[in-house]
Amino acid sequence: MAESMEEQLLENGENRRWIITETYCEELRKLSYIAAPMMAVSVLQYLLQVVSMMMVGHLDQISLSSVSVATSITNVTGFSLLSGLVGGLETLSGQAYGANQWQKVGTYTYSAVISLLIVCIPISILWLFMDKLLILMGQDPVISIEAYKFSLWLTPALFGSAILRPLLRYLLIQSLILPMLVSAFLVLCLHISLSWFFIFQLRLGKSGAAIAFSFSIWAFVALLVFYISRSNSCERTRTPLNRDAFLAIGKFFRYATPSALMVCLKWWSLEVITLLSGLLPNPKLETSVLSICLTISALHFALPYGLGTGASTRVSNELGSGNPQKALVAVRVAMFLAVSETVVASIVIFLCRGVLGKAYSNDVQVVDYVAAITPFLCLTIITDCLQAVICGKSPN
C-alpha cells in the first residue's frame, strides 16, 4: 500500500513537472513569435540612425562630432520622450485587446497619435534655439552651429515619429509583426540609397543625412498607414477618428507619463555623457569616440528592447484576459531569453573590439580609442539588456 502511494506521488510529481515544462515551452513559442520579429524591427529601425552616422563619419571629424551632439540633444529633448510616452499605449490597447474590446484599440491609438503630435510642438520650438542652447551649455561654437543645422532638418522626422510609434504599437498588440518587418526592411534599403545620394552625390553632407532620415521616417508611416487601411487583419480594430479619442487623451497621459520617465531617465543618462564629452580638451575626438560607443550600445539595446516590448504585449494580453499566472510565466521566459542574449552579445562585441571603430571612421586615433573603451561598453550592455526587458514587461 505504501509503495503504491509512493508510486502515485512520484507519478503526480512527474506529471506536474511535465505540465510546467509544457507551459513554459508554449510561452517560449508565443513570446518568440512576437519578440523575434519585433527585435528585428527594432534593429532595422535603429539602423536608420546608424547608417547616417556611419556615412557622416567618413566625411570628417567635425561632421561626426556635430552630428553626434545633435543626435544626443534631439534624443534627449524629443525622440526619447516620444518613445517613453508611447508605452502608455501598450498598457491601454494591450489590455483592451486581451479583453476583446476591439474598438478601443483603434480609439487609444488615435489618442496616442494626437497626444504625441501635441508634445512635438514645444519640442520643435526648442530646436529652433538649439545653437544658443548648446553654446550656453559650454559646447564648442562651431560644433553647436553645425549641430543646430542638422537638428532643423530632423524636425519633420520628429512629427513623423509621433505617428509612427503608435502605429507600430497598434500592430504589435495584434501580433501583426510581418507588415512591420517588411516595411522596416524596405525603408532601410530606401534610407541607405537616399543617404548615399544626398550626402555624397548632391554633396549636402550631414544635412543630407538628416533629410534622408526624415524622408525615410515618413515613408515608414506611409507604408504602415496603407497596410492598416487596406488589410482585413485590422478590420476589427480599425475605427474612424471620433470624440472618444480626444476624451481618452487624459487617460493616455496618466499611463504614458510614468512610462516616459522610466525610459527617458535611462536614455538621458547616456546622452548627457555625450554632451559632457564636448567639454573635454579635445571635444572633436572625445565626442566622436563616445558617440560611436553609445551608438553600438543603442544598436544592441534594440534587441532587448524588442524582447521587452514583446513581453509587455504578452503580459498585457494575459492580464486583459484575466490570466495573471500566465503573465508571470511570460515574465520569467523573457528574463531567461534576456540573460542568454546578453552573454552572447557581450562576448561577440569584445572579440570584435579592434574593428568596430573602422565602420564609423577612417581615423586611426578614433579606431584605437574605440577599441580601448569596448571592455567597459560590454559591461554596460549586460546591465542595459536586463533593464530593457524589466522595463518593457512592466504592465504600467
Secondary structure, DSSP 8 states (H G I E B T S, - for coil): -HHHHHHHHHHHHHHHHHHHHHHHHHHHHHHHHHHHHHHHHHHHHHHHHHHHHHHHHTT-HHHHHHHHHHHHHHIIIIIHHHHHHTHHHHHHHHHHHHTT-HHHHHHHHHHHHHHHHHHHHHHHHHHTTHHHHHHHTT--HHHHHHHHHHHHHHHHHHHHHHHHHHHHHHHHHTT-HHHHHHHHHHHHHHHHHHHHIIIIIS--HHHHHHHHHHHHHHHHHHHHHHHHHH-GGGTTT-----HHHHHTHHHHHHHHHHHHHHHHHHHHHHHHHHHHHTTSSSHHHHHHHHHHHHHHHHHHHHHHHHHHHHHHHHHHHHHHTT-HHHHHHHHHHHHHHHHHHHHHHHHHHHHTTTTTGGGT---HHHHHHHHHHHHHHHHHHHHHHHHHHHHHT---
